[in-house]
Amino acid sequence: MSSWNSVGMEVLYQVLGWVAFLAWSFSFYPQVFLNFKRKSVVGLNFDFLVLNLTKHSSYLIYNAALFFSPFIQRQYHETYGDKEMIPVAANDVAFSVHAVALTAFTLFQVFIYERGNQKISKVCISITAIVWTAAIVCLIVAWPKSNWLWLIDVFNSIQVGMTAIKYIPQAIMNFRRKSTIGWSIGNILLDLTGGVLNFGQMGVQSIDQHTLVNFYGNIGKTLLSLEVVFFDILFIIQHYVLYPVKRDENAANGYPILPIEAKHVAAA
């Protein structure tokens, strides 16, 4: 069985993982608090929430199964080698549980707060239905031969796919409105921090084990980090460069005035 070569690397791996967990976990709260303070979800795209719930539910299935199941861990070692470490840590499982709960709660806010004429699109409903139908079909296929590693890889692929598309509706909505009001930038800044630290955690394990297997052995985690960084940078550009929030708009919509936003106001 695999083990750490360096105690220092193991400690660093755990520290990066749990800090990433905290950043990603806290990233859900700015949007929840913003919705509560405004008593409105106008500006928050509902397709994003539905796709995000599918993404985190799939990721929870993958993380929990690989972390807790000795049988699936054995299949993983048979596929990638006995010396390879399981690429899922306790913080990954904890994050997934928390993410599903908070995303579901944010969806609940959609039903109790002002939402204007916004609604979930038919495209989003169709995508979600197709994804979960496909997942059920894969479960039926995997069951007879106990191909559980293959099955959870399917769920991992689902979460990667959802991450790739879930931000698109919100980005398009911001572009059409020429505004990010209603979409919390605090969420994005913490999300970006988590993505960078998560990628760093995988790098530490790779350096210690002298292999890149953990990157392609858990391709979902690798692509997740890269996708998160890409879209978060896009939203930061939208918020601070393309559609900067003015002081009066901040006050009216429950946003704090950030230093960088104050510069935009002073220059206006």
Secondary structure, DSSP 8 states (H G I E B T S, - for coil): ----S-HHHHHHHHHHHHHHHHHHHHTTHHHHHHHHHHTB-TTS-HHHHHHHHHHHHHHHHHHHHHHH-HHHHHHHHHHH-TTS--S--HHHHHHHHHHHHHHHHHHHHHHHSB-TT----HHHHHHHHHHHHHHHHHHHHHTTTT-HHHHHHHHHHHHHHHHHHHTHHHHHHHHHHT--TTS-HHHHHHHHHHHHHHHHHHHHHHHHHT-SHHHHHTHHHHHHHHHHHHHHHHHHHIIIIIS---HHHHHHHT----HHHHHHHHH-
